[in-house]
Amino acid sequence: MSTTASPLPAGVPERLGSTAFDTDEEFSHIRVVQDVAEATNAAAILVPICPAKVYSVAPDGSILAEWAACLECGTCLAAAPEGSLEWHYPRGGFGVRYREG
């Protein structure tokens, strides 16, 4: 009797790599409210917490949001200081399409 090893499941980065995005070029579903974000130091929370690395800090200290890469998990909305983000799901037909669960 021969045994064939089952392939190991792909790691998280590989599985996320198969995720597809239907980007809405006309409408961003994330907006950083810069004055509130600055006053509450939201960057200290948003930059490290986002699994898709959507948030970064510009040289002028403002927070940039690469919304097209968003996985729509809602982590940022749950963790961000109140009022620092305006976030909603993308319009119908746009956004993330998961291929692996």
DRENTORKOL-3810 file (N, C-alpha, C; in nm, 4 decimals):
REM DRENTORKOL-3810
@n.u->0.0853; n.v->-0.1176; n.w->0.0000; ca.u->0.0000; ca.v->0.0000; ca.w->0.0000; c.u->0.0897; c.v->0.1235; c.w->0.0000
@n.u->0.0673; n.v->0.2109; n.w->-0.0949; ca.u->0.1487; ca.v->0.3318; ca.w->-0.0999; c.u->0.0717; c.v->0.4467; c.w->-0.0375
@n.u->0.1448; n.v->0.5321; n.w->0.0239; ca.u->0.0818; ca.v->0.6502; ca.w->0.0825; c.u->0.1356; c.v->0.7737; c.w->0.0126
@n.u->0.0462; n.v->0.8593; n.w->-0.0224; ca.u->0.0839; ca.v->0.9852; ca.w->-0.0854; c.u->0.0532; c.v->1.0967; c.w->0.0117
@n.u->0.1526; n.v->1.1761; n.w->0.0372; ca.u->0.1334; ca.v->1.2871; ca.w->0.1309; c.u->0.0405; c.v->1.3907; c.w->0.0700
@n.u->-0.0487; n.v->1.4390; n.w->0.1505; ca.u->-0.1372; ca.v->1.5469; ca.w->0.1063; c.u->-0.0582; c.v->1.6762; c.w->0.1031
@n.u->-0.0841; n.v->1.7604; n.w->0.0044; ca.u->-0.0131; ca.v->1.8888; ca.w->0.0036; c.u->-0.0529; c.v->1.9718; c.w->0.1250
@n.u->0.0439; n.v->2.0420; n.w->0.1778; ca.u->0.0151; ca.v->2.1287; ca.w->0.2916; c.u->-0.0700; c.v->2.2460; c.w->0.2459
@n.u->-0.1614; n.v->2.2903; n.w->0.3306; ca.u->-0.2410; ca.v->2.4073; ca.w->0.2926; c.u->-0.1504; c.v->2.5292; c.w->0.2773
@n.u->-0.1879; n.v->2.6148; n.w->0.1864; ca.u->-0.1101; ca.v->2.7368; ca.w->0.1628; c.u->-0.1141; c.v->2.8247; c.w->0.2867
@n.u->-0.0088; n.v->2.9013; n.w->0.3051; ca.u->-0.0041; ca.v->2.9952; ca.w->0.4161; c.u->-0.0930; c.v->3.1151; c.w->0.3889
@n.u->-0.1113; n.v->3.1959; n.w->0.4900; ca.u->-0.1982; ca.v->3.3130; ca.w->0.4781; c.u->-0.1553; c.v->3.4047; c.w->0.3640
@n.u->-0.0266; n.v->3.4405; n.w->0.3512; ca.u->0.0103; ca.v->3.5303; ca.w->0.2404; c.u->-0.0243; c.v->3.4728; c.w->0.1031
@n.u->-0.0018; n.v->3.3429; n.w->0.0856; ca.u->-0.0339; ca.v->3.2806; ca.w->-0.0424; c.u->-0.1846; c.v->3.2803; c.w->-0.0676
@n.u->-0.2603; n.v->3.2522; n.w->0.0366; ca.u->-0.4059; ca.v->3.2490; ca.w->0.0211; c.u->-0.4607; c.v->3.3879; c.w->-0.0066
@n.u->-0.4084; n.v->3.4901; n.w->0.0621; ca.u->-0.4530; ca.v->3.6268; ca.w->0.0357; c.u->-0.4109; c.v->3.6722; c.w->-0.1032
@n.u->-0.3023; n.v->3.6160; n.w->-0.1546; ca.u->-0.2558; ca.v->3.6513; ca.w->-0.2885; c.u->-0.3540; c.v->3.6141; c.w->-0.3967
@n.u->-0.4430; n.v->3.5199; n.w->-0.3694; ca.u->-0.5429; ca.v->3.4815; ca.w->-0.4694; c.u->-0.6711; c.v->3.5632; c.w->-0.4577
@n.u->-0.6753; n.v->3.6556; n.w->-0.3637; ca.u->-0.7919; ca.v->3.7417; ca.w->-0.3457; c.u->-0.7999; c.v->3.8405; c.w->-0.4614
@n.u->-0.9197; n.v->3.8604; n.w->-0.5135; ca.u->-0.9394; ca.v->3.9539; ca.w->-0.6249; c.u->-1.0123; c.v->4.0782; c.w->-0.5752
@n.u->-0.9868; n.v->4.1880; n.w->-0.6405; ca.u->-1.0491; ca.v->4.3147; ca.w->-0.6043; c.u->-1.1147; c.v->4.3755; c.w->-0.7268
@n.u->-1.2386; n.v->4.4174; n.w->-0.7128; ca.u->-1.3079; ca.v->4.4938; ca.w->-0.8163; c.u->-1.3096; c.v->4.6372; c.w->-0.7669
@n.u->-1.2132; n.v->4.7142; n.w->-0.8118; ca.u->-1.1912; ca.v->4.8487; ca.w->-0.7599; c.u->-1.2877; c.v->4.9488; c.w->-0.8205
@n.u->-1.3504; n.v->5.0255; n.w->-0.7349; ca.u->-1.4382; ca.v->5.1352; ca.w->-0.7758; c.u->-1.3513; c.v->5.2602; c.w->-0.7836
@n.u->-1.3114; n.v->5.2970; n.w->-0.9027; ca.u->-1.2199; ca.v->5.4100; ca.w->-0.9209; c.u->-1.2851; c.v->5.5449; c.w->-0.8912
@n.u->-1.4176; n.v->5.5481; n.w->-0.8846; ca.u->-1.4890; ca.v->5.6744; ca.w->-0.8653; c.u->-1.5239; c.v->5.7035; c.w->-0.7198
@n.u->-1.5116; n.v->5.6044; n.w->-0.6328; ca.u->-1.5666; ca.v->5.6204; ca.w->-0.4989; c.u->-1.4830; c.v->5.5440; c.w->-0.3971
@n.u->-1.4220; n.v->5.6144; n.w->-0.3044; ca.u->-1.3459; ca.v->5.5509; ca.w->-0.1974; c.u->-1.4399; c.v->5.5180; c.w->-0.0817
@n.u->-1.4276; n.v->5.3998; n.w->-0.0261; ca.u->-1.5132; ca.v->5.3628; ca.w->0.0872; c.u->-1.4466; c.v->5.3933; c.w->0.2218
@n.u->-1.3258; n.v->5.4494; n.w->0.2184; ca.u->-1.2548; ca.v->5.4882; ca.w->0.3405; c.u->-1.2108; c.v->5.6334; c.w->0.3272
@n.u->-1.2381; n.v->5.7095; n.w->0.4314; ca.u->-1.1858; ca.v->5.8461; ca.w->0.4367; c.u->-1.1331; c.v->5.8703; c.w->0.5767
@n.u->-1.0097; n.v->5.9136; n.w->0.5846; ca.u->-0.9492; ca.v->5.9481; ca.w->0.7131; c.u->-0.9843; c.v->6.0930; c.w->0.7428
@n.u->-1.0424; n.v->6.1174; n.w->0.8588; ca.u->-1.0733; ca.v->6.2535; ca.w->0.9036; c.u->-0.9453; c.v->6.3040; c.w->0.9703
@n.u->-0.8656; n.v->6.3759; n.w->0.8930; ca.u->-0.7282; ca.v->6.4063; ca.w->0.9321; c.u->-0.7164; c.v->6.4825; c.w->1.0636
@n.u->-0.8015; n.v->6.5818; n.w->1.0869; ca.u->-0.7869; ca.v->6.6590; ca.w->1.2112; c.u->-0.8141; c.v->6.5731; c.w->1.3341
@n.u->-0.9150; n.v->6.4865; n.w->1.3267; ca.u->-0.9452; ca.v->6.3968; ca.w->1.4391; c.u->-0.8352; c.v->6.2914; c.w->1.4518
@n.u->-0.7911; n.v->6.2382; n.w->1.3391; ca.u->-0.6859; ca.v->6.1362; ca.w->1.3411; c.u->-0.5579; c.v->6.1907; c.w->1.4030
@n.u->-0.5234; n.v->6.3133; n.w->1.3690; ca.u->-0.4025; ca.v->6.3739; ca.w->1.4255; c.u->-0.4182; c.v->6.3976; c.w->1.5757
@n.u->-0.5332; n.v->6.4496; n.w->1.6162; ca.u->-0.5567; ca.v->6.4807; ca.w->1.7577; c.u->-0.5592; c.v->6.3559; c.w->1.8457
@n.u->-0.5966; n.v->6.2422; n.w->1.7881; ca.u->-0.6085; ca.v->6.1183; ca.w->1.8655; c.u->-0.4939; c.v->6.0203; c.w->1.8402
@n.u->-0.3958; n.v->6.0621; n.w->1.7605; ca.u->-0.2836; ca.v->5.9754; ca.w->1.7230; c.u->-0.3327; c.v->5.8434; c.w->1.6637
@n.u->-0.4303; n.v->5.8526; n.w->1.5749; ca.u->-0.4893; ca.v->5.7340; ca.w->1.5131; c.u->-0.3881; c.v->5.6512; c.w->1.4351
@n.u->-0.2854; n.v->5.7138; n.w->1.3821; ca.u->-0.1848; ca.v->5.6394; ca.w->1.3047; c.u->-0.1207; c.v->5.5291; c.w->1.3874
@n.u->-0.1027; n.v->5.5530; n.w->1.5159; ca.u->-0.0409; ca.v->5.4531; ca.w->1.6035; c.u->-0.1252; c.v->5.3264; c.w->1.6122
@n.u->-0.2544; n.v->5.3382; n.w->1.5843; ca.u->-0.3442; ca.v->5.2229; ca.w->1.5860; c.u->-0.3640; c.v->5.1682; c.w->1.4453
@n.u->-0.3947; n.v->5.2559; n.w->1.3502; ca.u->-0.4326; ca.v->5.2124; ca.w->1.2157; c.u->-0.3196; c.v->5.1457; c.w->1.1381
@n.u->-0.2015; n.v->5.2019; n.w->1.1441; ca.u->-0.0911; ca.v->5.1479; ca.w->1.0640; c.u->-0.0589; c.v->5.0035; c.w->1.1023
@n.u->-0.0392; n.v->4.9715; n.w->1.2299; ca.u->-0.0028; ca.v->4.8330; ca.w->1.2620; c.u->-0.1193; c.v->4.7339; c.w->1.2636
@n.u->-0.2418; n.v->4.7805; n.w->1.2793; ca.u->-0.3527; ca.v->4.6869; ca.w->1.2983; c.u->-0.4106; c.v->4.6326; c.w->1.1679
@n.u->-0.3937; n.v->4.7030; n.w->1.0588; ca.u->-0.4562; ca.v->4.6628; ca.w->0.9326; c.u->-0.3829; c.v->4.5440; c.w->0.8703
@n.u->-0.4513; n.v->4.4306; n.w->0.8500; ca.u->-0.3840; ca.v->4.3142; ca.w->0.7921; c.u->-0.3456; c.v->4.3335; c.w->0.6458
@n.u->-0.4090; n.v->4.4274; n.w->0.5772; ca.u->-0.3785; ca.v->4.4524; ca.w->0.4358; c.u->-0.2792; c.v->4.5667; c.w->0.4171
@n.u->-0.2339; n.v->4.6250; n.w->0.5263; ca.u->-0.1391; ca.v->4.7379; ca.w->0.5203; c.u->-0.1950; c.v->4.8537; c.w->0.4382
@n.u->-0.3229; n.v->4.8828; n.w->0.4578; ca.u->-0.3900; ca.v->4.9912; ca.w->0.3856; c.u->-0.3398; c.v->5.1280; c.w->0.4309
@n.u->-0.3075; n.v->5.1418; n.w->0.5580; ca.u->-0.2740; ca.v->5.2730; ca.w->0.6147; c.u->-0.1231; c.v->5.2941; c.w->0.6242
@n.u->-0.0819; n.v->5.4164; n.w->0.5954; ca.u->0.0577; ca.v->5.4571; ca.w->0.6116; c.u->0.0587; c.v->5.6050; c.w->0.6485
@n.u->0.1733; n.v->5.6515; n.w->0.6927; ca.u->0.1861; ca.v->5.7919; ca.w->0.7322; c.u->0.2691; c.v->5.8648; c.w->0.6272
@n.u->0.2148; n.v->5.9749; n.w->0.5770; ca.u->0.2836; ca.v->6.0583; ca.w->0.4784; c.u->0.3912; c.v->6.1413; c.w->0.5476
@n.u->0.4869; n.v->6.1940; n.w->0.4714; ca.u->0.5913; ca.v->6.2784; ca.w->0.5318; c.u->0.5363; c.v->6.3973; c.w->0.6109
@n.u->0.4190; n.v->6.4473; n.w->0.5718; ca.u->0.3608; ca.v->6.5609; ca.w->0.6444; c.u->0.2842; c.v->6.5186; c.w->0.7695
@n.u->0.2808; n.v->6.3871; n.w->0.7984; ca.u->0.2127; ca.v->6.3366; ca.w->0.9169; c.u->0.0693; c.v->6.2941; c.w->0.8949
@n.u->0.0141; n.v->6.3218; n.w->0.7782; ca.u->-0.1232; ca.v->6.2786; ca.w->0.7505; c.u->-0.1251; c.v->6.1277; c.w->0.7274
@n.u->-0.2427; n.v->6.0683; n.w->0.7446; ca.u->-0.2581; ca.v->5.9246; ca.w->0.7253; c.u->-0.3113; c.v->5.9006; c.w->0.5850
@n.u->-0.2409; n.v->5.8163; n.w->0.5108; ca.u->-0.2841; ca.v->5.7780; ca.w->0.3770; c.u->-0.3599; c.v->5.6464; c.w->0.3862
@n.u->-0.4641; n.v->5.6314; n.w->0.3044; ca.u->-0.5415; ca.v->5.5075; ca.w->0.3006; c.u->-0.5454; c.v->5.4561; c.w->0.1575
@n.u->-0.4785; n.v->5.3444; n.w->0.1326; ca.u->-0.4813; ca.v->5.2790; ca.w->0.0014; c.u->-0.6044; c.v->5.1889; c.w->-0.0021
@n.u->-0.7206; n.v->5.2513; n.w->-0.0138; ca.u->-0.8483; ca.v->5.1821; ca.w->0.0023; c.u->-0.8701; c.v->5.0695; c.w->-0.0978
@n.u->-0.8060; n.v->5.0733; n.w->-0.2124; ca.u->-0.8256; ca.v->4.9682; ca.w->-0.3122; c.u->-0.7741; c.v->4.8326; c.w->-0.2644
@n.u->-0.6832; n.v->4.8310; n.w->-0.1672; ca.u->-0.6276; ca.v->4.7062; ca.w->-0.1145; c.u->-0.7041; c.v->4.6545; c.w->0.0072
@n.u->-0.8094; n.v->4.7224; n.w->0.0472; ca.u->-0.8831; ca.v->4.6890; ca.w->0.1696; c.u->-0.9491; c.v->4.5516; c.w->0.1612
@n.u->-0.9333; n.v->4.4719; n.w->0.2655; ca.u->-0.9964; ca.v->4.3404; ca.w->0.2754; c.u->-1.1369; c.v->4.3476; c.w->0.3341
@n.u->-1.1814; n.v->4.4664; n.w->0.3702; ca.u->-1.3161; ca.v->4.4903; ca.w->0.4235; c.u->-1.3445; c.v->4.4103; c.w->0.5503
@n.u->-1.2427; n.v->4.3901; n.w->0.6320; ca.u->-1.2607; ca.v->4.3130; ca.w->0.7552; c.u->-1.3201; c.v->4.3965; c.w->0.8677
@n.u->-1.3057; n.v->4.5294; n.w->0.8605; ca.u->-1.3618; ca.v->4.6174; ca.w->0.9619; c.u->-1.2753; c.v->4.6366; c.w->1.0849
@n.u->-1.1566; n.v->4.5786; n.w->1.0864; ca.u->-1.0684; ca.v->4.5921; ca.w->1.2018; c.u->-1.0380; c.v->4.7380; c.w->1.2315
@n.u->-1.0079; n.v->4.8140; n.w->1.1275; ca.u->-0.9730; ca.v->4.9552; ca.w->1.1479; c.u->-1.0894; c.v->5.0323; c.w->1.2080
@n.u->-1.2079; n.v->5.0051; n.w->1.1612; ca.u->-1.3252; ca.v->5.0761; ca.w->1.2113; c.u->-1.3499; c.v->5.0447; c.w->1.3586
@n.u->-1.3282; n.v->4.9198; n.w->1.3963; ca.u->-1.3477; ca.v->4.8800; ca.w->1.5358; c.u->-1.2415; c.v->4.9394; c.w->1.6281
@n.u->-1.1194; n.v->4.9563; n.w->1.5774; ca.u->-1.0086; ca.v->4.9994; ca.w->1.6622; c.u->-0.9792; c.v->5.1488; c.w->1.6575
@n.u->-1.0187; n.v->5.2153; n.w->1.5510; ca.u->-0.9833; ca.v->5.3569; ca.w->1.5329; c.u->-1.0512; c.v->5.4449; c.w->1.6369
@n.u->-0.9840; n.v->5.5513; n.w->1.6767; ca.u->-1.0484; ca.v->5.6472; ca.w->1.7663; c.u->-1.1771; c.v->5.7011; c.w->1.7022
@n.u->-1.2762; n.v->5.7213; n.w->1.7852; ca.u->-1.4069; ca.v->5.7661; ca.w->1.7357; c.u->-1.3933; c.v->5.8928; c.w->1.6518
@n.u->-1.4553; n.v->5.8885; n.w->1.5346; ca.u->-1.4575; ca.v->6.0040; ca.w->1.4468; c.u->-1.3375; c.v->6.0198; c.w->1.3560
@n.u->-1.2378; n.v->5.9314; n.w->1.3688; ca.u->-1.1176; ca.v->5.9462; ca.w->1.2865; c.u->-1.1299; c.v->5.8831; c.w->1.1483
@n.u->-1.2298; n.v->5.7966; n.w->1.1304; ca.u->-1.2522; ca.v->5.7323; ca.w->1.0010; c.u->-1.3970; c.v->5.7444; c.w->0.9589
@n.u->-1.4173; n.v->5.7609; n.w->0.8300; ca.u->-1.5488; ca.v->5.7405; ca.w->0.7691; c.u->-1.5304; c.v->5.6167; c.w->0.6832
@n.u->-1.5991; n.v->5.5089; n.w->0.7172; ca.u->-1.5783; ca.v->5.3792; ca.w->0.6527; c.u->-1.7133; c.v->5.3143; c.w->0.6281
@n.u->-1.7306; n.v->5.2600; n.w->0.5100; ca.u->-1.8500; ca.v->5.1818; ca.w->0.4770; c.u->-1.8104; c.v->5.0825; c.w->0.3694
@n.u->-1.8918; n.v->4.9832; n.w->0.3476; ca.u->-1.8605; ca.v->4.8858; ca.w->0.2436; c.u->-1.8667; c.v->4.9520; c.w->0.1068
@n.u->-1.7889; n.v->4.9026; n.w->0.0098; ca.u->-1.7939; ca.v->4.9578; ca.w->-0.1252; c.u->-1.9327; c.v->4.9409; c.w->-0.1870
@n.u->-1.9572; n.v->5.0207; n.w->-0.2899; ca.u->-2.0845; ca.v->5.0099; ca.w->-0.3614; c.u->-2.1001; c.v->4.8692; c.w->-0.4181
@n.u->-2.2255; n.v->4.8302; n.w->-0.4412; ca.u->-2.2549; ca.v->4.6979; ca.w->-0.4955; c.u->-2.1761; c.v->4.6691; c.w->-0.6219
@n.u->-2.1227; n.v->4.5481; n.w->-0.6301; ca.u->-2.0453; ca.v->4.5078; ca.w->-0.7460; c.u->-1.8970; c.v->4.5394; c.w->-0.7349
@n.u->-1.8583; n.v->4.6096; n.w->-0.6294; ca.u->-1.7179; ca.v->4.6463; ca.w->-0.6106; c.u->-1.6675; c.v->4.5898; c.w->-0.4786
@n.u->-1.5360; n.v->4.5879; n.w->-0.4651; ca.u->-1.4743; ca.v->4.5456; ca.w->-0.3402; c.u->-1.4000; c.v->4.4146; c.w->-0.3545
@n.u->-1.3771; n.v->4.3520; n.w->-0.2423; ca.u->-1.2960; ca.v->4.2306; ca.w->-0.2364; c.u->-1.3791; c.v->4.1084; c.w->-0.2760
@n.u->-1.3143; n.v->4.0153; n.w->-0.3461; ca.u->-1.3747; ca.v->3.8853; ca.w->-0.3785; c.u->-1.2786; c.v->3.7793; c.w->-0.3262
@n.u->-1.3173; n.v->3.7158; n.w->-0.2171; ca.u->-1.2319; ca.v->3.6140; ca.w->-0.1565; c.u->-1.2359; c.v->3.4866; c.w->-0.2389
@n.u->-1.1219; n.v->3.4250; n.w->-0.2553; ca.u->-1.1124; ca.v->3.2991; ca.w->-0.3291; c.u->-1.0908; c.v->3.1821; c.w->-0.2338
@n.u->-1.0503; n.v->3.2117; n.w->-0.1118; ca.u->-1.0183; ca.v->3.1078; ca.w->-0.0135; c.u->-1.0915; c.v->3.1366; c.w->0.1165
@n.u->-1.2175; n.v->3.1038; n.w->0.1244; ca.u->-1.2917; ca.v->3.1195; ca.w->0.2488; c.u->-1.3172; c.v->3.2581; c.w->0.2805
END
